[in-house]
Amino acid sequence: MDKLLEILRELNLETDLQTETALVDGGFLDSFDLVTLVAEIDNAFGVVIPPEELTAENFNSARALYDLILRLSDG
């Protein structure tokens, strides 16, 4: 989770990443951020996020995103 939080912090998000549950819905992440984030997750975790998983639900919080990474890495 620490590595994911580091990646999210590099996007200069002005929110508490530990508690925020509306990163997408609240406008903290835009489409460019999502593209960057997906690439960084692939580089850091070796996880490719398929298009059907690119939902607000999966990206609205650091916890949801980390759960997605764990789920996809168990593959």
C-alpha positions as CSV (number, residue, x, y, z in Angstrom):
1,M,0.0,0.0,0.0
2,D,2.9,2.4,0.7
3,K,4.1,2.2,-2.9
4,L,0.6,3.0,-4.2
5,L,0.3,6.0,-1.8
6,E,3.7,7.2,-3.1
7,I,2.4,7.0,-6.7
8,L,-0.8,8.8,-5.8
9,R,1.2,11.5,-4.0
10,E,3.3,12.1,-7.1
11,L,0.1,13.2,-8.8
12,N,0.0,16.1,-6.4
13,L,-3.5,15.3,-5.1
14,E,-4.7,17.8,-2.6
15,T,-6.6,15.4,-0.3
16,D,-6.0,12.9,2.4
17,L,-5.3,9.7,0.5
18,Q,-5.9,7.6,3.6
19,T,-9.5,8.7,4.0
20,E,-10.7,10.1,0.7
21,T,-13.4,7.9,-1.0
22,A,-14.2,10.1,-4.0
23,L,-10.9,10.5,-5.9
24,V,-12.7,10.2,-9.2
25,D,-16.2,11.3,-8.3
26,G,-14.8,14.3,-6.4
27,G,-12.6,15.4,-9.3
28,F,-9.3,14.8,-7.6
29,L,-8.3,12.4,-10.5
30,D,-8.9,13.4,-14.1
31,S,-8.6,11.3,-17.2
32,F,-4.9,12.2,-17.7
33,D,-4.2,11.2,-14.0
34,L,-5.9,7.9,-14.6
35,V,-3.8,7.1,-17.7
36,T,-0.6,8.0,-15.7
37,L,-1.8,6.0,-12.7
38,V,-2.6,2.8,-14.7
39,A,0.9,3.0,-16.3
40,E,2.6,3.5,-12.9
41,I,0.7,0.6,-11.4
42,D,1.9,-1.6,-14.3
43,N,5.5,-0.5,-13.7
44,A,5.4,-0.7,-9.9
45,F,3.3,-3.9,-9.4
46,G,3.4,-5.6,-12.8
47,V,-0.4,-5.5,-12.9
48,V,-2.2,-4.6,-16.1
49,I,-5.6,-3.1,-15.4
50,P,-8.1,-4.3,-18.1
51,P,-10.6,-1.7,-19.6
52,E,-13.5,-3.3,-17.8
53,E,-11.9,-2.5,-14.4
54,L,-11.4,1.2,-15.2
55,T,-14.4,2.2,-13.1
56,A,-14.9,5.0,-10.6
57,E,-15.6,2.4,-7.9
58,N,-12.1,0.9,-8.4
59,F,-10.4,4.3,-8.4
60,N,-12.3,6.3,-5.8
61,S,-10.0,5.5,-2.9
62,A,-6.5,4.3,-2.4
63,R,-8.0,1.2,-0.5
64,A,-10.2,0.3,-3.5
65,L,-7.4,0.7,-5.9
66,Y,-5.1,-1.4,-3.7
67,D,-7.7,-4.1,-3.5
68,L,-8.0,-4.1,-7.3
69,I,-4.2,-4.5,-7.6
70,L,-4.2,-7.4,-5.1
71,R,-7.2,-9.1,-6.9
72,L,-5.5,-8.7,-10.3
73,S,-2.2,-9.9,-9.1
74,D,-3.7,-13.1,-7.7
75,G,-5.1,-13.7,-11.2
